[in-house]
Amino acid sequence: MPQKIPATVITGFLGSGKTTMIRHLLDNANGRRIALVINEFGETGVDGDLLKGCCGPEDIIELSNGCICCTVADDFLPTMEKLLARPEPFDHIVIETSGLALPQPLVRAFAWPGISTRVTVDGVVTVVDGKAVAEGRFAENEDAIEAQRQSDESLDHETPLSELFEDQIACADMIVLNKTDLLGDAEADDVASRLQAEARPGARILRAHKGALPLDILLGINAAAESDMATRAAPHHDSEEEDHHDHDEFESFVLDLPEVADVATLTARLADAIRAHDILRLKGFVAVAGKPLRLTVQAAGPRIETYFDRPWGTESRASRLVVIGEAGLDRAAIEQAIRG
Ligand SMILES: Nc1nc2c(ncn2[C@@H]2O[C@H](COP(=O)(O)OP(=O)(O)OP(=O)(O)O)[C@@H](O)[C@H]2O)c(=O)[nH]1
């Protein structure tokens, strides 16, 4: 029987550093032929665009018809079939889920007939924004929450963010504690022990800056994750319960902007909008007056990064930002805050 192609599922909350890690992986692939399947929440393929520079576009498949965990049968499985039908086989398949995806339904799909004989899940790698965890973005003051829960059994303090985070951690074979440059040693130790407490037994926690980990560590875990799904559920799921996932809890929209006059003003406005409206993630490309290069804008929570990445060339100089947050975003107010 031919060997199964290994597939690595890379998951992790919005902006934790999945694309950055994959970029590093592809830059250091040493001739290994890696197919990439990427799925983003919200329109416009920002991640795909950022990754096209480092592997052939024919090796990248973007799944943009919604969240991968909810469209497994319609979208993901046909994509796998197409990948597997390519005449030249890949050495490895890397799948980047959207930051709002539950990895469990996706991994379970690898047990489906037609796929299970040809591909296996080599490992689930969950990337964590260490700073966001340290700042309590997923669970504020866990001790206080636990105390309240103890005193009133009927209280349910799970938020959409905390549940998603727990699901992504519980499924992992390896957890990448990323953004260590933003953490002190004691803070990193604290985050690591919190992650270990929620992880499945044996899951490794690796610290990283910009996801820079050797390919041989990230790939080749040999977990066959699709065969032991029972051990990969977060405690808030009953054992028999199907994965419950409600994307209505989150929303995204695309903001088209005119050319901006200057980067500092834009950044200040973005910072105000993110703070005022609790925006979880904001990313895209912006045209700056007088600049032939495209400005890439990335914000994960309160931290904003901007850099000029490449000339616009023949492409139209259209500024577009994807804005993602919990449901109920005030689009008009956000647009006004960013446009000024
Ligand atoms: N300071 C710091 N920033 C990082 C690190 N890794 C990634 N980032 C930044 O975090 C932001 C988000 O990184 P991405 O790699 O796009 O995150 P992602 O998980 O792919 O995001 P989504 O696909 O939107 O969920 C970017 O501005 C990155 O440059 C890190 O180790 N330290």
The ligand as an SDF file (V2000), in Angstrom:
LIG
                    3D

 32 34  0  0  0  0  0  0  0  0999 V2000
    5.9290   40.8760   18.1270 N   0  0  0  0  0  0  0  0  0  0  0  0
    5.6700   39.7870   17.4120 C   0  0  0  0  0  0  0  0  0  0  0  0
    4.7760   39.8490   16.4050 N   0  0  0  0  0  0  0  0  0  0  0  0
    4.5530   38.7210   15.6980 C   0  0  0  0  0  0  0  0  0  0  0  0
    5.1880   37.4810   15.9880 C   0  0  0  0  0  0  0  0  0  0  0  0
    4.7220   36.5530   15.1250 N   0  0  0  0  0  0  0  0  0  0  0  0
    3.8290   37.1790   14.3270 C   0  0  0  0  0  0  0  0  0  0  0  0
    3.7190   38.4790   14.6710 N   0  0  0  0  0  0  0  0  0  0  0  0
    2.8780   39.5240   14.0730 C   0  0  0  0  0  0  0  0  0  0  0  0
    1.5150   39.2510   14.4070 O   0  0  0  0  0  0  0  0  0  0  0  0
    0.6490   39.6930   13.3640 C   0  0  0  0  0  0  0  0  0  0  0  0
   -0.2310   38.5400   12.9110 C   0  0  0  0  0  0  0  0  0  0  0  0
    0.5940   37.5350   12.3370 O   0  0  0  0  0  0  0  0  0  0  0  0
    0.0310   36.4770   11.2900 P   0  0  0  0  0  0  0  0  0  0  0  0
    1.1300   35.5130   11.0150 O   0  0  0  0  0  0  0  0  0  0  0  0
   -0.6040   37.1550   10.1430 O   0  0  0  0  0  0  0  0  0  0  0  0
   -1.0980   35.7850   12.1800 O   0  0  0  0  0  0  0  0  0  0  0  0
   -2.1970   34.7100   11.7290 P   0  0  0  0  0  0  0  0  0  0  0  0
   -2.3640   33.8020   12.8780 O   0  0  0  0  0  0  0  0  0  0  0  0
   -1.8490   34.1080   10.4250 O   0  0  0  0  0  0  0  0  0  0  0  0
   -3.4830   35.6300   11.5530 O   0  0  0  0  0  0  0  0  0  0  0  0
   -4.9490   35.2070   10.9570 P   0  0  0  0  0  0  0  0  0  0  0  0
   -4.6740   34.3800    9.7190 O   0  0  0  0  0  0  0  0  0  0  0  0
   -5.6000   36.5040   10.6450 O   0  0  0  0  0  0  0  0  0  0  0  0
   -5.6460   34.4540   12.0130 O   0  0  0  0  0  0  0  0  0  0  0  0
    1.5750   40.2190   12.2550 C   0  0  0  0  0  0  0  0  0  0  0  0
    1.6720   41.6110   12.4210 O   0  0  0  0  0  0  0  0  0  0  0  0
    2.9060   39.5290   12.5590 C   0  0  0  0  0  0  0  0  0  0  0  0
    4.0240   40.2320   12.0750 O   0  0  0  0  0  0  0  0  0  0  0  0
    6.1270   37.4570   17.0700 C   0  0  0  0  0  0  0  0  0  0  0  0
    6.7370   36.4310   17.4140 O   0  0  0  0  0  0  0  0  0  0  0  0
    6.3140   38.6300   17.7410 N   0  0  0  0  0  0  0  0  0  0  0  0
  1  2  1  0
  2  3  2  0
  2 32  1  0
  3  4  1  0
  4  5  2  0
  4  8  1  0
  5  6  1  0
  5 30  1  0
  6  7  2  0
  7  8  1  0
  8  9  1  0
  9 10  1  0
  9 28  1  0
 10 11  1  0
 11 12  1  0
 11 26  1  0
 12 13  1  0
 13 14  1  0
 14 15  2  0
 14 16  1  0
 14 17  1  0
 17 18  1  0
 18 19  2  0
 18 20  1  0
 18 21  1  0
 21 22  1  0
 22 23  2  0
 22 24  1  0
 22 25  1  0
 26 27  1  0
 26 28  1  0
 28 29  1  0
 30 31  2  0
 30 32  1  0
M  END
$$$$
